[in-house]
Amino acid sequence: MSWSAHQYVAFEDERTRPVRDLVAAIPNAIARSAVDIGCGPGNSTEVLLARYAGASVTGLDSSQDMIDAARKRLPDVQFRVADIGAWDEAGPYDVILANAVLQWLPDHASLFPALVSRLAPGGTLAVQMPDNLEEPAHRLMRQVAAQGPWAEKLAGASKARAERARRSGTTSCCARCASAWTYG
């Protein structure tokens, strides 16, 4: 998938509101090191820097266009193109911020422990994942998928989603999550 920084910032205020709330919920009063995974054009990194002005902050994103925009926005911050699923920096980080990015990655059962392992003692993993599967557009897509000549072929997808939800104890493929967790 290709991301456009230009299109993303066209709705910057709307896209930045959830990360402002998330960063405000982080319990750490002080952070020496922080990483913004899925940093986009730097708007979430800017919020993180405002909260932790003295921290060494790094931004990661899979899109070169997003990283280029973030570097222009915050030239004193280190930004890198990285695949979060393959990211292997050990840390430790006082804060790992993941705003509206982890829903794009598979295998949360392995991903979340891997992220937590990079936290410093008392560090916080702050995650916001949209749960919009019950929005009208998603409901309509499921309705269309269940009708017509393709219904039989797509029926397995619905069953797989239901099974994932059953195993995880959620009502959708991902739990609604806008939380900051502190680890030990």
PABALO-342784 format. One record per atom (N, C-alpha, C): x, y, z; residue in one letter. Coordinates in steps of 0.05 Angstrom, whole numbers, padded with zeros to 5 digits, always signed. Last residue first. Layout:
! PABALO-342784
XYZA;...
This chain:
! PABALO-342784
+00132-00062+00684G;+00150-00063+00703G;+00174-00058+00711G;+00095-00022+00639Y;+00106-00048+00646Y;+00130-00044+00664Y;+00034+00009+00625T;+00061+00011+00637T;+00070-00016+00646T;-00004+00026+00569W;+00002+00007+00589W;+00030+00010+00599W;-00054+00065+00545A;-00026+00066+00551A;-00021+00047+00574A;-00103+00057+00493S;-00093+00054+00521S;-00063+00057+00522S;-00148+00042+00459A;-00136+00068+00461A;-00125+00070+00489A;-00180-00006+00424C;-00157-00001+00442C;-00147+00027+00439C;-00220-00059+00411R;-00219-00030+00411R;-00198-00023+00432R;-00188-00116+00383A;-00201-00103+00405A;-00199-00073+00403A;-00201-00139+00318C;-00183-00126+00336C;-00198-00114+00359C;-00245-00163+00294C;-00218-00176+00291C;-00197-00163+00309C;-00295-00161+00347S;-00285-00156+00320S;-00258-00167+00317S;-00305-00173+00398T;-00328-00174+00380T;-00320-00168+00352T;-00258-00217+00432T;-00268-00191+00423T;-00292-00195+00404T;-00231-00263+00445G;-00251-00253+00464G;-00261-00225+00457G;-00198-00289+00411S;-00187-00266+00425S;-00206-00254+00446S;-00231-00329+00390R;-00206-00336+00404R;-00195-00313+00421R;-00272-00298+00367R;-00278-00317+00388R;-00254-00323+00404R;-00242-00270+00328A;-00256-00255+00349A;-00262-00274+00373A;-00227-00313+00295R;-00207-00296+00308R;-00219-00281+00332R;-00279-00330+00279E;-00262-00348+00295E;-00240-00332+00309E;-00295-00286+00248A;-00311-00293+00272A;-00294-00312+00290A;-00257-00288+00208R;-00258-00264+00225R;-00273-00271+00251R;-00271-00337+00184A;-00244-00334+00196A;-00244-00310+00215A;-00322-00325+00165K;-00319-00346+00185K;-00292-00343+00199K;-00309-00286+00127S;-00327-00280+00150S;-00324-00300+00172S;-00279-00317+00092A;-00267-00294+00105A;-00283-00286+00130A;-00314-00355+00072G;-00292-00364+00089G;-00280-00340+00104G;-00347-00326+00037A;-00358-00336+00062A;-00336-00344+00082A;-00327-00315-00013L;-00320-00297+00009L;-00330-00306+00036L;-00349-00354-00045K;-00320-00352-00044K;-00312-00335-00020K;-00404-00344-00039E;-00393-00370-00030E;-00362-00368-00026E;-00409-00292-00062A;-00415-00298-00034A;-00402-00323-00024A;-00404-00279-00115W;-00379-00282-00100W;-00384-00291-00071W;-00455-00268-00136P;-00440-00292-00145P;-00415-00298-00130P;-00495-00242-00080G;-00483-00242-00107G;-00466-00267-00112G;-00476-00227-00012Q;-00496-00230-00034Q;-00481-00232-00061Q;-00436-00217+00023A;-00453-00240+00029A;-00474-00246+00007A;-00414-00170+00005A;-00399-00195+00003A;-00416-00220+00007A;-00454-00135+00021V;-00450-00139-00008V;-00434-00165-00012V;-00447-00138+00077Q;-00473-00145+00065Q;-00470-00151+00035Q;-00395-00120+00082R;-00401-00148+00090R;-00428-00157+00078R;-00402-00067+00065M;-00384-00085+00050M;-00390-00114+00057M;-00438-00049+00104L;-00447-00051+00077L;-00428-00069+00060L;-00404-00049+00148R;-00427-00066+00149R;-00438-00070+00120R;-00367-00010+00131H;-00358-00038+00135H;-00382-00057+00136H;-00400+00035+00129A;-00385+00026+00105A;-00376-00003+00107A;-00419+00041+00183P;-00437+00035+00161P;-00422+00024+00136P;-00377+00007+00231E;-00386+00031+00217E;-00402+00023+00193E;-00357-00037+00254E;-00386-00035+00256E;-00396-00009+00243E;-00302-00033+00250L;-00316-00054+00235L;-00346-00052+00236L;-00266+00001+00274N;-00288+00013+00259N;-00304-00008+00242N;-00225+00013+00317D;-00243-00010+00315D;-00268+00001+00300D;-00158+00035+00315P;-00186+00039+00309P;-00202+00013+00307P;-00115+00035+00368M;-00122+00020+00344M;-00152+00024+00338M;-00062+00060+00401Q;-00089+00067+00393Q;-00094+00052+00367Q;-00017+00051+00455V;-00029+00041+00430V;-00056+00052+00426V;+00042+00055+00487A;+00017+00070+00483A;+00007+00063+00456A;+00079+00025+00534L;+00071+00020+00507L;+00043+00034+00503L;+00126+00052+00579T;+00098+00050+00570T;+00096+00045+00541T;+00170+00029+00632G;+00164+00041+00607G;+00135+00036+00599G;+00187+00004+00677G;+00169+00026+00681G;+00161+00040+00655G;+00247-00013+00644P;+00230-00017+00668P;+00213+00008+00673P;+00238-00001+00573A;+00254+00001+00598A;+00236-00006+00622A;+00215-00045+00522L;+00210-00024+00541L;+00230-00025+00564L;+00219-00087+00488R;+00236-00064+00483R;+00233-00041+00502R;+00179-00122+00502S;+00206-00130+00509S;+00226-00107+00503S;+00134-00099+00478V;+00138-00096+00507V;+00167-00103+00515V;+00141-00118+00426L;+00143-00089+00432L;+00148-00084+00462L;+00134-00172+00434A;+00159-00163+00422A;+00163-00133+00428A;+00080-00174+00453P;+00103-00181+00471P;+00130-00172+00460P;+00055-00155+00403F;+00054-00140+00428F;+00076-00148+00448F;+00068-00196+00364L;+00077-00169+00361L;+00077-00154+00387L;+00042-00244+00377S;+00072-00243+00378S;+00082-00214+00378S;-00011-00229+00375A;-00002-00246+00397A;+00028-00247+00400A;-00017-00204+00327H;-00014-00187+00350H;-00005-00203+00375H;-00013-00219+00270D;-00002-00233+00292D;+00004-00216+00317D;-00005-00163+00223P;-00016-00188+00233P;-00003-00197+00259P;-00020-00093+00219L;-00001-00114+00222L;-00014-00140+00233L;-00056-00052+00221W;-00047-00060+00195W;-00029-00085+00196W;-00062-00040+00274Q;-00085-00054+00261Q;-00077-00064+00233Q;-00019-00008+00287L;-00017-00036+00292L;-00040-00052+00280L;-00032+00047+00277V;-00015+00032+00259V;-00016+00002+00263V;-00053+00087+00312A;-00067+00079+00287A;-00049+00065+00267A;+00006+00097+00344N;-00020+00109+00339N;-00030+00101+00312N;+00047+00078+00387A;+00037+00065+00363A;+00009+00075+00358A;+00105+00092+00423L;+00079+00103+00415L;+00071+00089+00388L;+00139+00074+00478I;+00135+00066+00450I;+00107+00075+00443I;+00182+00102+00525V;+00156+00103+00513V;+00158+00093+00484V;+00232+00086+00540D;+00213+00093+00561D;+00185+00094+00551D;+00265+00031+00511Y;+00251+00056+00508Y;+00233+00061+00532Y;+00330-00001+00507P;+00303+00001+00517P;+00291+00029+00513P;+00322-00028+00441G;+00314-00008+00461G;+00336-00006+00482G;+00332-00064+00400A;+00327-00074+00427A;+00316-00053+00446A;+00304-00067+00336E;+00320-00051+00355E;+00312-00059+00383E;+00275-00092+00296D;+00289-00108+00316D;+00307-00093+00334D;+00220-00097+00254W;+00236-00079+00270W;+00249-00094+00293W;+00183-00125+00225A;+00210-00135+00225A;+00229-00118+00242A;+00137-00095+00232G;+00136-00124+00237G;+00163-00137+00239G;+00153-00045+00214I;+00149-00049+00243I;+00148-00079+00250I;+00201-00029+00171D;+00178-00047+00173D;+00174-00054+00202D;+00222+00039+00162A;+00225+00013+00175A;+00198-00003+00173A;+00257+00097+00151V;+00238+00078+00139V;+00243+00051+00152V;+00266+00143+00206R;+00276+00121+00188R;+00253+00106+00176R;+00288+00203+00236F;+00266+00187+00224F;+00279+00167+00206F;+00307+00242+00289Q;+00316+00220+00272Q;+00292+00205+00263Q;+00297+00313+00289V;+00289+00286+00299V;+00299+00265+00279V;+00304+00362+00268D;+00323+00354+00289D;+00317+00326+00300D;+00263+00373+00231P;+00290+00366+00221P;+00310+00357+00242P;+00203+00362+00224L;+00219+00361+00249L;+00248+00353+00242L;+00185+00369+00171R;+00170+00380+00194R;+00187+00383+00219R;+00221+00340+00141K;+00217+00368+00136K;+00204+00382+00159K;+00213+00289+00164R;+00240+00302+00166R;+00238+00332+00160R;+00160+00279+00149A;+00167+00282+00177A;+00194+00296+00181A;+00166+00275+00093A;+00149+00296+00104A;+00156+00301+00134A;+00198+00229+00091D;+00207+00254+00079D;+00192+00278+00091D;+00163+00192+00114I;+00188+00198+00128I;+00199+00225+00117I;+00123+00190+00075M;+00116+00199+00102M;+00142+00207+00117M;+00152+00169+00032D;+00139+00195+00029D;+00132+00206+00057D;+00168+00119+00051Q;+00188+00139+00047Q;+00176+00167+00045Q;+00133+00082+00099S;+00131+00099+00075S;+00153+00120+00073S;+00136+00059+00148S;+00143+00042+00125S;+00143+00058+00098S;+00169+00094+00200D;+00146+00090+00183D;+00155+00073+00159D;+00190+00121+00262L;+00192+00100+00242L;+00167+00099+00226L;+00228+00168+00299G;+00203+00162+00285G;+00208+00141+00264G;+00254+00180+00364T;+00258+00169+00337T;+00230+00163+00325T;+00279+00223+00414V;+00256+00211+00400V;+00263+00203+00372V;+00302+00234+00475S;+00313+00226+00449S;+00290+00211+00435S;+00270+00286+00512A;+00274+00258+00505A;+00288+00256+00478A;+00253+00336+00528G;+00281+00328+00532G;+00289+00300+00523G;+00198+00337+00519A;+00216+00355+00504A;+00246+00347+00506A;+00148+00305+00518Y;+00175+00297+00528Y;+00197+00312+00513Y;+00105+00332+00494R;+00102+00320+00521R;+00129+00314+00534R;+00126+00346+00445A;+00115+00367+00462A;+00112+00357+00491A;+00139+00295+00424L;+00161+00314+00431L;+00151+00337+00449L;+00087+00276+00414L;+00105+00262+00433L;+00128+00280+00442L;+00071+00312+00375V;+00056+00311+00400V;+00073+00297+00421V;+00109+00299+00335E;+00108+00326+00346E;+00093+00327+00373E;+00093+00247+00324T;+00119+00252+00336T;+00121+00279+00348T;+00045+00258+00298S;+00044+00244+00324S;+00071+00247+00338S;+00064+00284+00252N;+00046+00298+00270N;+00044+00284+00298N;+00097+00258+00216G;+00110+00271+00239G;+00090+00284+00258G;+00072+00231+00176P;+00086+00255+00168P;+00097+00271+00192P;+00081+00168+00208G;+00069+00184+00187G;+00085+00208+00181G;+00100+00133+00247C;+00099+00162+00253C;+00086+00179+00232C;+00103+00080+00263G;+00081+00088+00246G;+00077+00118+00248G;+00126+00091+00327I;+00125+00072+00305I;+00099+00077+00289I;+00166+00131+00360D;+00139+00133+00348D;+00138+00114+00324D;+00201+00123+00419V;+00199+00117+00391V;+00170+00118+00383V;+00244+00152+00468A;+00217+00146+00459A;+00219+00140+00429A;+00280+00164+00528S;+00280+00154+00500S;+00251+00145+00493S;+00266+00189+00575R;+00292+00195+00563R;+00294+00186+00534R;+00211+00218+00604A;+00220+00197+00585A;+00246+00207+00574A;+00169+00228+00660I;+00194+00234+00646I;+00200+00211+00627I;+00120+00210+00675A;+00125+00239+00677A;+00150+00247+00661A;+00080+00161+00646N;+00107+00169+00651N;+00110+00199+00652N;+00027+00150+00630P;+00032+00157+00658P;+00061+00167+00664P;-00009+00175+00576I;+00016+00161+00583I;+00024+00169+00612I;-00051+00207+00562A;-00057+00185+00580A;-00031+00169+00588A;-00031+00242+00524A;-00038+00253+00550A;-00043+00231+00571A;-00027+00207+00481V;-00002+00216+00494V;-00008+00228+00521V;-00083+00201+00470L;-00066+00178+00477L;-00041+00187+00492L;-00098+00253+00455D;-00110+00240+00478D;-00094+00217+00488D;-00065+00259+00410R;-00063+00278+00432R;-00075+00266+00458R;-00085+00218+00378V;-00058+00215+00389V;-00053+00236+00412V;-00136+00237+00363P;-00134+00213+00380P;-00106+00210+00392P;-00121+00286+00333R;-00137+00287+00358R;-00133+00261+00375R;-00098+00277+00284T;-00080+00282+00307T;-00096+00282+00334T;-00137+00273+00246R;-00119+00250+00250R;-00102+00253+00275R;-00160+00323+00247E;-00176+00300+00253E;-00159+00276+00260E;-00116+00354+00230D;-00128+00359+00256D;-00145+00334+00265D;-00104+00333+00178E;-00086+00330+00201E;-00099+00334+00228E;-00122+00324+00127F;-00140+00319+00149F;-00125+00317+00176F;-00078+00333+00097A;-00102+00348+00090A;-00123+00345+00112A;-00039+00298+00111V;-00040+00323+00126V;-00064+00340+00118V;-00051+00256+00074Y;-00054+00252+00103Y;-00057+00278+00118Y;-00038+00277+00025Q;-00066+00271+00030Q;-00070+00268+00060Q;+00019+00282+00033H;+00002+00305+00025H;-00027+00301+00032H;+00034+00230+00042A;+00037+00249+00064A;+00019+00274+00058A;+00005+00173+00022S;+00011+00200+00013S;+00011+00219+00036S;+00026+00105+00016W;+00014+00126+00032W;+00023+00153+00021W;+00010+00044-00015S;+00026+00069-00017S;+00011+00091-00001S;+00017-00023+00000M;+00000+00000+00000M;+00018+00025+00000M;
